[in-house]
Amino acid sequence: MRGRARGLAGRTAMVTGGAQGIGAAVVERLCSEGCRVLVYDKSAEHGRAAVEKWTAEGYEVRLAVGDVMDTAAVKAAFADLPDGWDRPTLLVNLAAGFVFKGLEATAEDWHAALDPTIVGLSLVTREFVAGLPERDADAAVVNMASISAHISQSGYLTYNTGKSAVLGFTRCTAEELAPRGIRVNSVSPGTVWNANNERFHREALGLDRATAEAAPEHGGKFLLKRFADPEEIAAPIAFLLSGEASFITGTDLPVDGGYLAV
Ligand SMILES: NC(=O)c1ccc[n+]([C@@H]2O[C@H](COP(=O)([O-])OP(=O)(O)OC[C@H]3O[C@@H](n4cnc5c(N)ncnc54)[C@H](O)[C@@H]3O)[C@@H](O)[C@H]2O)c1
């Protein structure tokens, strides 16, 4: 990537799981840096609402509705781009299976956990790579891991196994794709205050954000004594995609308020 542009202006990106949550913050960040963004998400409802809002704000965003496990839909999303759009050279894999079970997990639970998180991620990455040049592609992938990829958490066996696999996938694909000029990295966030986490803390624990952040077992477990905002995850993802990270591949960047440091 030596001699490449450092920023992201004029690039086309694909973001899986981009309709809401951290993914939506990533879409907004990339658009604000001048990217065109293809959002690939299984939620037509959230995807349409988000894309309508972004389009009204002047962002160049396209929605493709589909599951990351649906190979035909993934292929179609890459093939059916608006006129004038280049094929994506940036990919952010955020869609995941949210299944939190221990050893009691059934085969169905394991598929629900691992299929989107690692099999679907692999299928999307394969299609992304298929459209890139054999050499000097100037392309980058960021996969979503988690602090859960690095630690043990009671009752999280299915989720943490999937996120651990993302780290292995990242290292192996970084090696496989480096000769083609494609960098692959991951990020590992701590708890991010999005709609899901707000609902969970309110409904399951009866806590608002300030109270949850003050609690030692919730926000207090992070060195910075708080949760992250989605934008604080989007920024390092944009950095890893950009030419500023041109000598970074095959690694994981914790974005965790210092959680893994102690
Ligand atoms: N929220 C956190 O605290 C946190 C922390 C660390 C890592 N993460 C990871 O960040 C990513 C985004 O999490 P979030 O909390 O913003 O989630 P979210 O539920 O707010 O958004 C996830 C999006 O992915 C889409 N999606 C889910 N499965 C899909 C599939 N099979 N195919 C296509 N789209 C699919 C959903 O429709 C949704 O729009 C996930 O990989 C999650 O594991 C989240």
The ligand as an SDF file (V2000), in Angstrom:
LIG
                    3D

 44 48  0  0  0  0  0  0  0  0999 V2000
  -22.6020   -4.4170   21.3790 N   0  0  0  0  0  0  0  0  0  0  0  0
  -21.5010   -4.7850   22.0080 C   0  0  0  0  0  0  0  0  0  0  0  0
  -21.2980   -4.4810   23.2010 O   0  0  0  0  0  0  0  0  0  0  0  0
  -20.4480   -5.5600   21.2740 C   0  0  0  0  0  0  0  0  0  0  0  0
  -19.2010   -5.7700   21.8840 C   0  0  0  0  0  0  0  0  0  0  0  0
  -18.2210   -6.4790   21.1880 C   0  0  0  0  0  0  0  0  0  0  0  0
  -18.4840   -6.9640   19.9240 C   0  0  0  0  0  0  0  0  0  0  0  0
  -19.7050   -6.7630   19.3670 N   0  0  0  0  0  0  0  0  0  0  0  0
  -19.9390   -7.2730   18.0220 C   0  0  0  0  0  0  0  0  0  0  0  0
  -20.2410   -6.1780   17.1600 O   0  0  0  0  0  0  0  0  0  0  0  0
  -21.0760   -6.6220   16.0920 C   0  0  0  0  0  0  0  0  0  0  0  0
  -22.3200   -5.7620   16.0190 C   0  0  0  0  0  0  0  0  0  0  0  0
  -22.9810   -5.8660   17.2630 O   0  0  0  0  0  0  0  0  0  0  0  0
  -24.1720   -4.8880   17.6780 P   0  0  0  0  0  0  0  0  0  0  0  0
  -24.2830   -5.0050   19.1530 O   0  0  0  0  0  0  0  0  0  0  0  0
  -23.9860   -3.5700   17.0680 O   0  0  0  0  0  0  0  0  0  0  0  0
  -25.4070   -5.6730   17.0390 O   0  0  0  0  0  0  0  0  0  0  0  0
  -26.8620   -5.2080   16.5420 P   0  0  0  0  0  0  0  0  0  0  0  0
  -27.7890   -6.3090   16.9190 O   0  0  0  0  0  0  0  0  0  0  0  0
  -27.1760   -3.8260   17.0030 O   0  0  0  0  0  0  0  0  0  0  0  0
  -26.6930   -5.1940   14.9670 O   0  0  0  0  0  0  0  0  0  0  0  0
  -26.3860   -6.3720   14.2850 C   0  0  0  0  0  0  0  0  0  0  0  0
  -26.8580   -6.2310   12.8490 C   0  0  0  0  0  0  0  0  0  0  0  0
  -26.4470   -7.4190   12.1480 O   0  0  0  0  0  0  0  0  0  0  0  0
  -27.5390   -7.9060   11.3940 C   0  0  0  0  0  0  0  0  0  0  0  0
  -27.3830   -9.3620   11.2650 N   0  0  0  0  0  0  0  0  0  0  0  0
  -27.3930  -10.2640   12.2760 C   0  0  0  0  0  0  0  0  0  0  0  0
  -27.2400  -11.4990   11.7820 N   0  0  0  0  0  0  0  0  0  0  0  0
  -27.1380  -11.3790   10.4400 C   0  0  0  0  0  0  0  0  0  0  0  0
  -26.9780  -12.2990    9.3890 C   0  0  0  0  0  0  0  0  0  0  0  0
  -26.9370  -13.6180    9.6370 N   0  0  0  0  0  0  0  0  0  0  0  0
  -26.8940  -11.8420    8.1270 N   0  0  0  0  0  0  0  0  0  0  0  0
  -26.9750  -10.5050    7.8660 C   0  0  0  0  0  0  0  0  0  0  0  0
  -27.1430   -9.5770    8.8370 N   0  0  0  0  0  0  0  0  0  0  0  0
  -27.2230  -10.0060   10.1010 C   0  0  0  0  0  0  0  0  0  0  0  0
  -28.7810   -7.5300   12.2040 C   0  0  0  0  0  0  0  0  0  0  0  0
  -29.9550   -7.4930   11.3940 O   0  0  0  0  0  0  0  0  0  0  0  0
  -28.3840   -6.1530   12.7360 C   0  0  0  0  0  0  0  0  0  0  0  0
  -28.7570   -5.1050   11.8600 O   0  0  0  0  0  0  0  0  0  0  0  0
  -21.3220   -8.1050   16.3740 C   0  0  0  0  0  0  0  0  0  0  0  0
  -20.3590   -8.8520   15.6610 O   0  0  0  0  0  0  0  0  0  0  0  0
  -21.0880   -8.2300   17.8750 C   0  0  0  0  0  0  0  0  0  0  0  0
  -20.7330   -9.5440   18.2440 O   0  0  0  0  0  0  0  0  0  0  0  0
  -20.6970   -6.0650   20.0060 C   0  0  0  0  0  0  0  0  0  0  0  0
  1  2  1  0
  2  3  2  0
  2  4  1  0
  4  5  1  0
  4 44  2  0
  5  6  2  0
  6  7  1  0
  7  8  2  0
  8  9  1  0
  8 44  1  0
  9 10  1  0
  9 42  1  0
 10 11  1  0
 11 12  1  0
 11 40  1  0
 12 13  1  0
 13 14  1  0
 14 15  2  0
 14 16  1  0
 14 17  1  0
 17 18  1  0
 18 19  2  0
 18 20  1  0
 18 21  1  0
 21 22  1  0
 22 23  1  0
 23 24  1  0
 23 38  1  0
 24 25  1  0
 25 26  1  0
 25 36  1  0
 26 27  1  0
 26 35  1  0
 27 28  2  0
 28 29  1  0
 29 30  1  0
 29 35  2  0
 30 31  1  0
 30 32  2  0
 32 33  1  0
 33 34  2  0
 34 35  1  0
 36 37  1  0
 36 38  1  0
 38 39  1  0
 40 41  1  0
 40 42  1  0
 42 43  1  0
M  CHG  2   8   1  16  -1
M  END
$$$$
